Every structure is written in C-alpha cells, then in structure tokens.
Amino acid sequence: MFIDAQRRFGTEKVDEFLERLYLRFRDRRIATTVLFLEDAENEIGPEASGFFSAYLYATKLPPDELK
C-alpha cells in the first residue's frame, strides 16, 4: 500500500506523512482508521483519503479501482 502511495503521491510526501503520523501517535498509541485517513487527506491531499480507503477496506489486493 505504501509503495503504491509513494508512486502515486511521491516518496518524500508519503514518508513525511508517515513520520508525522508516527510522532503524533507514538506516545498515545490510540490511532484509528478514521484518524489515519483524515491525516492522509490533510497531509498528502484530498485524493489520499480515497486511495488509502480503497486499500484498507478492499476485499482483495490490489483494489480493482487502483489497478
């Protein structure tokens, strides 16, 4: 999923998002899918939420809509 995200949105953008996500939740340890998707949309852009949702809720991988 993250490799495909790097190809779509850029390695630097995705890596920075993941680092900020880790820093945000490392002490709390309470992260939800909804929070992940909100952060992805805010950090990467509006298309990121749909992209990650397709992966996270897919019944098979890669999701058909992302082929």
N, C-alpha and C positions, 0 to 999 in steps of 0.2 A: 504494500500500500504506500509506504513512504518513498520507495524508489519511483513508483509511478507519479507520486505527488511532486517529487523533485524534477522529473522530466516535464511535467505539465507547468509547474509554477516557478521552477528554478531551485537549484540546490541551496543556494545561500538563503533564500527566503524561507524555505521549509526548515532548514537547520536552525535558523534563528528562532522560528516559531517553536520548534521542539525544545530548544534551550530555555526560552522564556516560560514555556509550559512547565518544564521540569522545575525551574526556580520558583514558580508560583505555587506548586503543589508539593514540593519536596518535604516540607515540614507538616503540612496539613494532612496529606495522604487521603484526602477526600476529593477525588476528581470524578466527574460524571461524564457520560457521553454528551449530554446537553452542553455542559461547560466546555468540553473539548471542541465541539462544533461551533459554539459561539466564539471561542478564542480563535479558531481557524479562520472564521469569517472576518473577524476584526483584524487579525494579524496578516493574513495572506490575501484576503479579498472575498467578495460575495460568492464567487464560484467555488471556493474551497469547501464551504459547508455542504453543498450538494455532492461534491466529489467524495468527501470523506463519508458522508451518509450512505452513498451508494456502496462503498466498501463495507462499512460497519453493519449494514442491515441486509447485505446480499445473502442469497441462499446458495450461491455458487460463486467462485472466484476465477478470474476477474469478473466483476459485474458486467452483464451484457451491455449496459448503457455506456460503459467506459472502453469498450473494445474499439 
